[in-house]
Amino acid sequence: MLSIVITIYGYFYCICLLHIMIDDILQQVLKSVTKNGTSLLWVAALGLIVMYIYNVGTFAYLVNEFHKPDPEEPGDNVRFCHSLIQCFISVLEYGLLDTLGLTVDLPTKFNETAFRVVFFDLTFFIIVTTIGLNIVFGIVVDTFSELRDEGRKIGKETALSAS
């Protein structure tokens, strides 16, 4: 089936690059990510819950601070947090791919709103980006060490049975 698709549509020749997955090292990497897949899914669910909590805080306290430049009017800004779901999508997009601080306009005077924006952006960066990604990396590295220990154990058993 794949060969038919590749023959008809030349763009799908890039799928042939997956042939490099035959290498043992890459298979170990793939195994380390997929072995604890349920743990990674639970961490992703936890991350979405934390981002939803930030979303509710954004919608309650910073809804008027979420602006982006209007492409049609160079000096005008458009709000992109009209509803809770729109705020959630904005927090997902700008919080993970970009920093929210570059998107949320900081007022010229340091007042209560500026403090909210700085506090929101700083805590989001620390909790979601730093701690959340370190949890994911910890799970993957721990799985690497488990697989390495299993490989050593199998190697020792093979050497003992061969002698």
Buried (B, 14 or more C-beta within 10 A) or exposed (E): EEEEEBEEEEEEEEEEEEEEEEEEEEEBBEEBBEBBEEBBEEBEEEBEEBBBEBBEBBBEBBBEBBBEEEEEEEEEEEEBBEEBEBBBBBBBEBBBEEBBBEBBBBEEEEEEBBEBBBEBBEEBBEBBBEEBEEBBEEBBEEBBEEBEEEEEEEEEEEEEEEE
